[in-house]
Amino acid sequence: MQQLPISEKVELIRQAIAAKPDGILEALATEYHVPVQTVVECLPADGLTRIDGQHFVAVLTDIAQWGDITFICHSKDAIVEFCGPLPEGKIGHGMYNLQGGRSGLSGHLRPENCKAIFLVRRPFMGMKTLSVQFFNADGETIFKIYVGRDEKRALKSDQVERFERLAALSANTAGNA
C-alpha cells in the first residue's frame, strides 16, 4: 500500500469508510501509510467542518464553557482519555497553559503547532459522535475532544448546540476551507 499514489490511497480509504463508517480512523491511517488528517478528509463532506489552526485558542476557550467532555490523546502506543470539564487556559511562555490545577486536566499546549481543526460528525461503535480534532503540520492528531453524553448515553443537547454553533461561526471565518 505504501507505494500507491496518494490519489489511489484516498479512494481506497473512502471505500473503506463507506464499508465501515464507524471504523477506527487511526487504523486506516496506519494501513494506508497516511497521516490521520488524510483519513479525516476522506469522511463524507456533510460530516466535516474545517477550521484553520490559527483559531486554536478561540476554539478551546469556547469548549472550556461546555462542561464535561472527553479529551483523548491517541498514539500508536496508547489511547489516553480524560472525562470532565476542559479547563480554561491562558497564553504564557509561548504555550497555551490549561489551568486544571490539582484536579482535572492540566497541561501546556503549543498553539502555533496546530494547523487544522476539524469538527467531525460520524458514528463510532454504533453511536453518533461529535468531536473536535486538532492536527499539526504533519497531519497527525494533536488531540481530540468529544461532546459529552448524559446518563442515558445520549449526546448532551446543550453541547451539541455549542458544537453546531462553533461550526456555523467557522463558516464565516476566512480560514475555513
Secondary structure as UniProt FT lines:
FT   TURN            2..3
FT   HELIX           6..19
FT   TURN            21..22
FT   HELIX           25..32
FT   HELIX           36..40
FT   TURN            41..42
FT   HELIX           45..47
FT   STRAND          48..52
FT   HELIX           53..55
FT   HELIX           56..63
FT   TURN            64..65
FT   STRAND          68..74
FT   STRAND          79..85
FT   STRAND          89..92
FT   TURN            93..94
FT   STRAND          95..98
FT   TURN            101..102
FT   STRAND          107..109
FT   HELIX           111..113
FT   STRAND          116..124
FT   TURN            125..126
FT   STRAND          127..135
FT   TURN            137..138
FT   STRAND          141..146
FT   TURN            151..152
FT   HELIX           157..170
FT   TURN            171..172
FT   TURN            174..175
//
